């Protein structure tokens, strides 16, 4: 595995992981939970 491929996979994983977290934080701020 090349370094570029590892960086791409890492960034994709971060984006996928941060999506639900951001939605959760926004709903927490608005008090919808």
LUMTI-215468 format. One record per residue (C-alpha): x, y, z; residue number from 0; chain. Coordinates in nm, 3 decimals. Layout:
<atoms>
+---------+---------+---------+-----+-------+
|      xx |      yy |      zz |   n | chain |
+---------+---------+---------+-----+-------+
|       X |       Y |       Z | NUM |     A |
...
+---------+---------+---------+-----+-------+
</atoms>
This chain:
<atoms>
+---------+---------+---------+-----+-------+
|      xx |      yy |      zz |   n | chain |
+---------+---------+---------+-----+-------+
|   0.000 |   0.000 |   0.000 |   0 |     A |
|   0.130 |   0.340 |  -0.093 |   1 |     A |
|   0.126 |   0.642 |   0.133 |   2 |     A |
|  -0.121 |   0.823 |  -0.094 |   3 |     A |
|  -0.368 |   0.536 |  -0.071 |   4 |     A |
|  -0.339 |   0.530 |   0.307 |   5 |     A |
|  -0.400 |   0.905 |   0.323 |   6 |     A |
|  -0.703 |   0.874 |   0.096 |   7 |     A |
|  -0.853 |   0.596 |   0.306 |   8 |     A |
|  -0.785 |   0.791 |   0.624 |   9 |     A |
|  -0.954 |   1.106 |   0.493 |  10 |     A |
|  -1.256 |   0.910 |   0.367 |  11 |     A |
|  -1.287 |   0.737 |   0.704 |  12 |     A |
|  -1.265 |   1.072 |   0.884 |  13 |     A |
|  -1.536 |   1.222 |   0.662 |  14 |     A |
|  -1.767 |   0.924 |   0.712 |  15 |     A |
|  -1.707 |   0.925 |   1.087 |  16 |     A |
|  -1.748 |   1.303 |   1.129 |  17 |     A |
|  -2.078 |   1.315 |   0.939 |  18 |     A |
|  -2.300 |   1.156 |   1.207 |  19 |     A |
|  -2.098 |   1.329 |   1.481 |  20 |     A |
|  -2.166 |   1.674 |   1.331 |  21 |     A |
|  -2.537 |   1.596 |   1.292 |  22 |     A |
|  -2.544 |   1.475 |   1.653 |  23 |     A |
|  -2.374 |   1.792 |   1.778 |  24 |     A |
|  -2.608 |   2.019 |   1.580 |  25 |     A |
|  -2.918 |   1.842 |   1.711 |  26 |     A |
|  -2.769 |   1.859 |   2.061 |  27 |     A |
|  -2.721 |   2.235 |   2.025 |  28 |     A |
|  -3.080 |   2.283 |   1.906 |  29 |     A |
|  -3.215 |   2.065 |   2.184 |  30 |     A |
|  -3.395 |   1.822 |   1.954 |  31 |     A |
|  -3.285 |   1.521 |   2.157 |  32 |     A |
+---------+---------+---------+-----+-------+
</atoms>
